[in-house]
Amino acid sequence: MYMITDLLFVELETLIRIHHIVCIAGHTLVLKSWKTGFPLYFTGAAALELGSAGMNLYLVYNEDDTCAIIYAFVMTISNII
């Protein structure tokens, strides 16, 4: 839902806008045509979002070495999952 809100009400860079559109299309496709695979899809999407959360933490607190370590760890784990 937040992606649709972003598209409608937030000024986004072109690549982020394209990313949101592709994600919405992917979510819709999975919900409509791959219902048995949804748990696997959802697990993967959640893991990738954890990596994004680590990146956002680092972008906000980029002078903190602890945040850099957390970012590297969480992004690595989310990509392995």
C-alpha positions in Angstrom: 0.0 0.0 0.0 2.8 2.4 0.8 4.2 2.0 -2.8 0.9 3.2 -4.2 0.9 6.1 -1.8 4.4 7.0 -2.8 3.5 6.9 -6.5 0.5 9.2 -6.0 1.7 11.7 -3.4 5.6 11.7 -3.3 8.0 13.0 -5.8 10.2 10.1 -6.6 13.3 9.6 -8.8 12.7 7.7 -12.0 14.4 4.5 -10.9 12.5 4.4 -7.6 9.2 5.0 -9.5 10.1 2.1 -11.9 11.0 -0.1 -8.9 7.6 0.6 -7.2 5.7 -0.1 -10.4 7.6 -3.4 -11.0 7.0 -4.4 -7.3 3.3 -3.7 -7.5 3.0 -5.7 -10.8 5.0 -8.6 -9.2 2.8 -8.6 -6.0 -0.3 -8.6 -8.2 0.9 -11.4 -10.4 1.7 -13.6 -7.5 -1.6 -13.0 -5.7 -3.6 -13.7 -8.9 -1.7 -16.6 -10.4 0.6 -18.3 -7.9 -1.4 -18.7 -4.7 0.4 -21.9 -3.5 3.8 -20.2 -3.9 2.8 -17.1 -2.0 4.4 -18.1 1.3 7.7 -18.6 -0.4 7.4 -15.3 -2.3 6.4 -13.4 0.8 9.4 -14.8 2.7 11.8 -13.7 0.0 10.2 -10.2 -0.2 10.4 -9.8 3.6 14.0 -10.8 3.6 14.9 -8.3 1.0 13.0 -5.6 2.9 15.2 -6.3 5.9 18.2 -5.5 3.8 16.5 -2.2 2.8 15.9 -1.4 6.4 19.6 -1.8 7.2 20.4 0.5 4.4 18.0 3.1 5.5 19.4 3.0 9.1 22.9 3.5 7.7 21.8 6.4 5.5 20.2 8.2 8.5 23.1 7.5 10.8 26.0 7.2 8.4 28.6 8.5 10.9 28.0 5.7 13.3 30.3 2.8 12.8 27.8 0.5 14.5 25.2 1.3 11.9 27.7 0.5 9.1 28.3 -2.9 10.6 24.6 -3.6 11.1 24.0 -2.5 7.5 26.7 -4.8 6.1 25.5 -7.7 8.2 21.7 -7.3 7.5 22.2 -6.7 3.8 24.4 -9.8 3.5 22.0 -12.0 5.3 19.0 -10.7 3.4 20.8 -11.5 0.1 21.7 -15.0 1.3 18.1 -15.8 2.3 
